[in-house]
Amino acid sequence: MSSSAVDYRHPAVEAVAAIGAGLDELADSSLWSMPAAELGGLVVALERLGRRLCAAQIEALAQADASQVARSTGATSTAAWLRNVADVPPWACKSRLALHRSLVNRPVTAAAFSAGDISVDAAAAVCSAIDALPGGSRRR
């Protein structure tokens, strides 16, 4: 007898597995056989997808930080934990968490980043520029 609680995987885990499977399929495809216009569209779609993935990565990292995943594994900090489990430099983890904190007060920028309209560098630049303005802490 199978229990649905045992078989359950969170939708986020399922989505990441599907993305991984899709990337495997992409890697196995022959891009040389694509017409130039279709290849150009693929390049643009992959750029946007990469930006969206980066936004999701930052959101998940912030939730892991808030949930104290590091502490539950015996790590001294989220940055130390991520370095140990995924070889991410501590400065990168701290930078991602700082960007997440900035985006909380920048819903328009956060939405553009999550949609893939802007890159992580652009999102960080917008947040920094707004912070530098008089009254920069207001929501934008």
Phi, psi and chi 1 to 4 in degrees:
 res  aa     phi    psi   chi1   chi2   chi3   chi4
   1 MET       -  129.9 -176.7  164.4  122.0      -
   2 SER  -100.6  138.5  173.7      -      -      -
   3 SER   -98.3  132.7  169.0      -      -      -
   4 SER   -67.6  -25.2   62.9      -      -      -
   5 ALA   -67.7  -34.9      -      -      -      -
   6 VAL   -73.4  -36.6  172.4      -      -      -
   7 ASP   -81.8  -12.8  -62.9  -23.3      -      -
   8 TYR   -69.3  132.5  174.4   78.4      -      -
   9 ARG  -125.7  135.3  -72.8 -167.0  -16.7  167.4
  10 HIS   -56.3  143.7 -167.7  -79.8      -      -
  11 PRO   -55.1  -31.8  -24.5   31.8      -      -
  12 ALA   -66.0  -39.5      -      -      -      -
  13 VAL   -66.4  -41.7  172.9      -      -      -
  14 GLU   -62.2  -42.5  -68.3  -71.2  -21.2      -
  15 ALA   -63.0  -43.5      -      -      -      -
  16 VAL   -65.2  -38.1  170.1      -      -      -
  17 ALA   -63.4  -40.9      -      -      -      -
  18 ALA   -66.4  -39.2      -      -      -      -
  19 ILE   -62.6  -44.7  -68.1  166.5      -      -
  20 GLY   -59.8  -43.5      -      -      -      -
  21 ALA   -64.4  -40.0      -      -      -      -
  22 GLY   -64.3  -39.0      -      -      -      -
  23 LEU   -67.4  -35.6  -72.1  173.2      -      -
  24 ASP   -62.0  -43.4  -70.8  -17.3      -      -
  25 GLU   -63.6  -41.1 -167.8  174.0  -34.9      -
  26 LEU   -62.1  -44.3  175.2   63.3      -      -
  27 ALA   -62.7  -30.5      -      -      -      -
  28 ASP   -85.2   -5.7  -69.3  -19.9      -      -
  29 SER   -84.7  158.8   64.0      -      -      -
  30 SER   -98.6   93.4  -60.6      -      -      -
  31 LEU   -67.0  -25.2  -60.7 -179.8      -      -
  32 TRP   -62.2  -21.8   62.7  -94.6      -      -
  33 SER   -88.3   -0.9   63.9      -      -      -
  34 MET   -82.2  142.2  -69.3 -179.7   73.8      -
  35 PRO   -62.5  149.8  -17.1   26.7      -      -
  36 ALA   -55.6  -43.9      -      -      -      -
  37 ALA   -63.8  -40.7      -      -      -      -
  38 GLU   -68.2  -38.9 -167.4  174.7   -2.3      -
  39 LEU   -63.7  -41.9 -176.4   57.3      -      -
  40 GLY   -59.8  -43.1      -      -      -      -
  41 GLY   -63.0  -37.1      -      -      -      -
  42 LEU   -64.1  -43.3  176.0   65.1      -      -
  43 VAL   -59.5  -45.4  168.6      -      -      -
  44 VAL   -65.5  -44.1  171.6      -      -      -
  45 ALA   -62.0  -40.2      -      -      -      -
  46 LEU   -66.5  -36.7  -75.5  169.6      -      -
  47 GLU   -61.6  -47.9 -177.5   61.9   35.3      -
  48 ARG   -64.0  -41.7  -69.1 -178.4   61.5   83.3
  49 LEU   -62.8  -41.2 -176.0   60.4      -      -
  50 GLY   -60.6  -40.7      -      -      -      -
  51 ARG   -64.8  -42.9  -67.5  171.3  179.3 -179.7
  52 ARG   -64.1  -40.1  -68.1 -178.2   65.7 -161.5
  53 LEU   -63.7  -40.9 -175.1   57.2      -      -
  54 CYS   -61.5  -42.2 -171.4      -      -      -
  55 ALA   -63.2  -42.7      -      -      -      -
  56 ALA   -65.2  -38.2      -      -      -      -
  57 GLN   -60.8  -45.4 -162.9  177.0   19.1      -
  58 ILE   -66.1  -40.9  -71.1  171.8      -      -
  59 GLU   -62.8  -45.2 -174.5   65.9   33.0      -
  60 ALA   -65.4  -40.0      -      -      -      -
  61 LEU   -61.9  -43.3  177.2   61.0      -      -
  62 ALA   -62.9  -38.7      -      -      -      -
  63 GLN   -68.3  -39.1 -175.0   58.7   49.4      -
  64 ALA   -62.2  -38.7      -      -      -      -
  65 ASP   -65.5  -46.9 -173.6   56.5      -      -
  66 ALA   -64.6  -33.0      -      -      -      -
  67 SER   -83.7   -1.6  -62.2      -      -      -
  68 GLN    57.8   45.4  -61.1 -178.0  -16.6      -
  69 VAL   -57.7  -41.0  168.0      -      -      -
  70 ALA   -57.7  -47.8      -      -      -      -
  71 ARG   -61.2  -40.2  178.4  178.7  -73.6  171.2
  72 SER   -67.5  -16.9   71.4      -      -      -
  73 THR  -103.3   -0.9   64.4      -      -      -
  74 GLY    89.4    4.0      -      -      -      -
  75 ALA   -77.6  155.0      -      -      -      -
  76 THR   -80.4  -20.7   57.6      -      -      -
  77 SER  -161.1  167.2   67.7      -      -      -
  78 THR   -63.1  -39.4  -59.6      -      -      -
  79 ALA   -63.3  -41.9      -      -      -      -
  80 ALA   -67.2  -41.2      -      -      -      -
  81 TRP   -61.0  -48.1  167.3   74.9      -      -
  82 LEU   -66.4  -35.4 -165.9   56.7      -      -
  83 ARG   -60.9  -43.4 -178.9 -167.4   63.1 -130.0
  84 ASN   -72.0  -37.0  -70.8  -29.6      -      -
  85 VAL   -95.2  -20.5  -62.3      -      -      -
  86 ALA  -137.6    7.8      -      -      -      -
  87 ASP    56.0   40.2 -163.8   29.3      -      -
  88 VAL   -97.7  125.3  174.4      -      -      -
  89 PRO   -59.0  141.6  -17.5   27.6      -      -
  90 PRO   -53.7  -37.2  -28.3   36.5      -      -
  91 TRP   -62.4  -35.2   64.7  -96.5      -      -
  92 ALA   -69.0  -42.3      -      -      -      -
  93 CYS   -61.2  -47.2  178.2      -      -      -
  94 LYS   -63.0  -38.7  -68.4  173.1 -175.3  176.1
  95 SER   -64.1  -42.5  175.8      -      -      -
  96 ARG   -64.3  -42.1  -67.8  171.5 -172.9  173.8
  97 LEU   -66.8  -37.4  -70.1  171.6      -      -
  98 ALA   -65.3  -41.1      -      -      -      -
  99 LEU   -62.9  -41.8  177.4   57.3      -      -
 100 HIS   -59.2  -44.7 -177.9  -90.2      -      -
 101 ARG   -61.2  -39.2  -74.8 -170.8  -62.9  -85.7
 102 SER   -68.0  -39.1  -68.2      -      -      -
 103 LEU   -69.5  -23.8  -71.5  170.9      -      -
 104 VAL   -57.8  -35.5  166.9      -      -      -
 105 ASN   -96.4    9.1  -65.5  -39.9      -      -
 106 ARG  -131.3   70.4  -49.5  -76.5 -176.4 -102.0
 107 PRO   -62.0  -32.6   18.7  -28.4      -      -
 108 VAL   -69.4  -45.0  173.7      -      -      -
 109 THR   -65.1  -42.4  -54.5      -      -      -
 110 ALA   -60.6  -41.8      -      -      -      -
 111 ALA   -65.6  -41.1      -      -      -      -
 112 ALA   -64.8  -39.8      -      -      -      -
 113 PHE   -66.5  -47.6 -179.0   40.4      -      -
 114 SER   -62.6  -31.5  -66.8      -      -      -
 115 ALA   -80.5  -10.6      -      -      -      -
 116 GLY    86.2   10.2      -      -      -      -
 117 ASP   -73.6  -28.6  -66.0  -22.3      -      -
 118 ILE  -133.1  156.1   61.7  172.7      -      -
 119 SER   -85.1  172.7   67.6      -      -      -
 120 VAL   -61.7  -39.0   65.0      -      -      -
 121 ASP   -64.8  -40.4  -67.9  -23.7      -      -
 122 ALA   -67.2  -41.2      -      -      -      -
 123 ALA   -61.4  -44.1      -      -      -      -
 124 ALA   -64.5  -40.5      -      -      -      -
 125 ALA   -64.9  -41.4      -      -      -      -
 126 VAL   -63.0  -46.6  168.1      -      -      -
 127 CYS   -61.2  -43.5  -70.3      -      -      -
 128 SER   -63.8  -42.8  -67.0      -      -      -
 129 ALA   -64.5  -42.5      -      -      -      -
 130 ILE   -66.3  -40.4  -67.9  172.1      -      -
 131 ASP   -62.1  -30.1  -73.3  -16.7      -      -
 132 ALA   -77.3  -17.1      -      -      -      -
 133 LEU   -77.9  151.6  -65.4  171.1      -      -
 134 PRO   -59.8  130.2  -19.0   28.8      -      -
 135 GLY    73.2   24.6      -      -      -      -
 136 GLY   -63.8  -13.6      -      -      -      -
 137 SER   -80.6   -7.0   62.9      -      -      -
 138 ARG   -68.6  153.8  -71.1 -178.0  -69.5  155.5
 139 ARG   -69.2  134.2  -67.9 -179.3  170.8 -122.0
 140 ARG  -140.1      -  -62.9 -165.2 -160.5  -87.4
